[in-house]
Amino acid sequence: MNLPLNAPPKSGLNASPVVELRQYVLKPGQRETLIGIFDGRLIEGQEAAGMTIIGQFRDLDRPDMFVWLRGFDGMAARKDALTGFYGGPVWAAWRDAANATMISSDDVLLLKPAWQDAGFDLSGSRRFLEPENPSDDSRLKRIVVIRIHHLRPGAEAGFAKNFETKAVPVLKTLGAKLLGAFISEHAENSFPRLPVREGENVFISVSGFDSTEAQGRHEAALAASPEWQALQSALARPIETLRLSPTAQSLLG
């Protein structure tokens, strides 16, 4: 089944008030196989069931990691969408091939926008109609950086406010495009067949860059920023930084 890859996504800020950040550990050498299955066979069925496939990525620093984001209209809608997809014909046809590439798929953070307009704005985003083209240098150079800030219990709201007022201006000044910001969604997992990391207290920032070089310059400047360093005092442990390259069918990036 070929996908209508130019179909428009849901648009507007906070189009997905519930978001999953999913990190999969794959068997060595299997990432391209999974991307081929995912991009070519699994997007349409998930979105037909009521979810938005926001972005899927190659991890630049971990060659056997596949990272992706999907969104839902709410926790009840998440249950309905996942029930429909994982009980439906598309997953039945491709689950064995997809699962054969994986070692682990349980590293999942359940998230919600950190403030009113912090969700992803996918207005104007389209999936590429053609397969990945190695000659498309501009596409291949773009990267998305996800930072996972681990917070002490109860600190999400205060950290989010400080990040919005103090860190966002610094990020923009230093060349980052903030694509979204999220905190832990502590609601009960509405689809326990797929586990999530419970008890987490995290703040997630998602930024875009035109190239790894631009991102490297940004990181060096950020490390020297007093405002950024002051924000880190609220963290329970060091930031996890994911440097990601979008696949051809990723809306984000």
N, C-alpha and C positions, 0 to 999 in steps of 0.2 A: 504494500500500500504506500503510495507516494503522498507526501505531506503537502498541504496548501501553505507553503512556507512563507508566502507573502501576506497571510491573514493577519489583520491588525490585532494587537493585544489589548487587554483592558488598559485604559489610559487614566491619567490624572494621578496626583499625589495620593499615596496610601491606597492605591487601587487594590492592594493585597494587605489587609490589616493583620493577617497571620502569615508568617514566612518561616520556612524551614531552610536552614543551612546544613547541607549534607556533605560529608567527606567520606569517600569510599577508598579503602585500601584494596588494590588490585593485584592479581597475580603478575609476576614479572612479564613485561612485554605485551600485556593485554589491554592497555589503555586505548589504543587506536581501534581495537575491535569493539570495545564498549562504546566509544564515541560514535562509531559507525552505526551500531544498533540504536543507540539513544537518539542521535540526530535524525536518523533515517526512518525509525520505526516507532518510537515511543512518545514523541512530543504530541502528535495529534490526538492520540487516545487519551492522554492525561488531560489535555485542555478541553476535549469534548466532555470529559467527566466533571469539569467545573473548576479546574485549577489553572494557574498560570505558570508556565515554565519560564522563569525569569532569566536564568543564565546558567551555562554549563562551561566548565573550564578545565584546562590542563594546568596542573600545579607546576610552576617553573622550577621549583627547588626539590620536588619529590616526584620522580618520574613514574611512580606506580600509584599516584593519587589522582582521583577524579573528584572534582568539587562542583556542586551545583546548588541552585536556589530555586525553590518553587513557592508560590503564594496561593492563599485561599481567602475567601470572603469572610471567614470567621471560623470558630472552632466547630460549630455544628456543620457548616458547609464543608469543612475539612473532612469530617467523618463521612459525609455523604459522597464526596468526591473520591476519597481513597477507597471506600467500599465499592463504588461503581467501577473504578479502574482495575483494582486488584482482583475483583471478581468477574472481570469482563474478558472479551475475546482477545484484545490486543496483548495484554500481559500474559494470558494463557499461551499465546503463540510464541512469545519472545522471552519469557522468564528464564527458561533453561539456558538459553544462549547467553543472556545477560548475566545470570547468576554464576555461570561457569567462568566468568572473568574476574570474580570478586573473591577476596579473602574476608573482608568485613564491610558491612554497610550500616553499622549501628551508631556511628558518630554523627549524631543529629542534634542540632540546637533549635528549639522552638522559640520564635521571636515575634515581637510586635514593634511598630515604629516608636522611636524614642521620644518624639514630640509630634506636634500636630501635622507638620508638613515634612516629616523626616522619611517617609516611605519612598519607594521607587516611583519615579515618574517615567513611564514607558511610552508616553505620547510620541508618536512619530517613529517608534522603533519598529523595525521589520527584520524578519529572518532573511538570509541570503537565499536567492533562488537557485544559485549554482553551488556545486561542491567547493570545498576550500581550494583556493588558487595560490600556489606557492609564489607566484609573481606579484600577488597583491601585497606589497610591502607595507602599506599603511595599515591594512587590517592585521597583518601578522605582528606588527610592532606594538599595537595597543595592549595595555595590560590593566587589570583590575586588581586592586589591593584590598584585602579584607583584614582588618585588625580586630582581634578578639581581646577585649579588655576584661580580665577576671576581677570581679569586685567582691567586696565583703557583703554579707547578707544585708539587704535593705538599702544598699547604697545606689541602686540603679537610677532612681529619680533624680537624686542630687547630682550624681555624676553626669547624667544626661543634660541637666540644666547648665552645669559648668562647661560641658563640652560645646553645647550650642552657643553660649555667649562668649566663651574664651578661646576654645580650640578651633572652631570653624573659621573665624577670621584669619587665624594663623595659617591653617591649611590652605585656604584660598590664596593668601599672600605668597605662600611658598610654592604655588603651582599645582595644587591638587584640585580635582573636581570632585566634590563630595556627592556621591550618587545616592546614598541612603545611610540612615543610622537607626539602630535597633537595640532594644533591651529584651531580657528574658521574658517570655510569656509563661506565667506560672500556672495557667489553667491545666486541669487534668488532661492527660493525653486522650484525645477523643477517638483514637484508632490504635489501641494497644498492640495490635498485630505488628505494627512498626514501632519499635521502641525509640524513645528520645532520651537525651541526657537530663535526668531529673535532678532537681536541687541545684542547678547552675544559676549563678548570678553574674550575667555578662552584659557588656555593652559592645555592640558591633558597629564599626564604621566601615563603609564601602566607598572607595575612591577610585577614580579613573585617571590614567596617564597615557600620553601619546606614545611612550616608549619606555623601555627599561632604563635608558640613560636619564630620561626626565625624572623617573621615579627615584633613581639613585641620587640625583642632585637634591631632590626634595627631602629624602631621608637624611642626608648630611646636614641640610639647613634646619630640619626639624629637631635634630639632636642638639643643636646649639640654641634652641629657643627656650628662654626661661619660662614662658607661659606653658609650653608643652611639658617641660620637666615638672612644673608644679602640679600639673594634672595627674601625673603618675603616682603621686603620694597616696592616692585612694585605692590603688590596685592591691589585690591579694597576692598576685604573682605576676611575673613578666608578661608583656603583651605577646600574643601569638600573631605573627604576620604571615599571611598567605599571599604570595605573588602569583597571579593567575593570568593565563592567556585564554581569551574566549574562543570557543569553537565557532565554526561558520554559522551555526544556527542559534547562537546565543543572542537573546535580545539585549542583555546588558553588556556593555563594552563596545 
